[in-house]
Structure formats: structure tokens, C-alpha cells
Amino acid sequence: MKYSLESNIDENIEKNWNTEAKKCRNEIRNHTVEPISGEIALTQIRQILEK
């Protein structure tokens, strides 16, 4: 998807993005974190911002 949005991606940004994506993937695979749906995440963020 990122390639369809931007054709001139800075190599450093792309490298950092790939590193972060792999880190997140590994955290899910290793059960370090538990993924949640976008809907739940947005609900939680809204609740935090309302405080």
C-alpha cells in the first residue's frame, strides 16, 4: 500500500518503516503484545483524550 501512495520514498524512511513493521510483527508472533482492532484502538484513544 505504501508504494501506491508515494513513488519517491526516502530510503532511510523506508528502512525505518520496514524495521518498525518487522518489530511489530515479531511482537505479535512472540505474544509480547496482543493486537486489537482499529475500532477498539480508536475508542480507547478517544477515552484518553476526553480526560
Beta strands, then each sheet from edge to edge (+ up, - down):
end
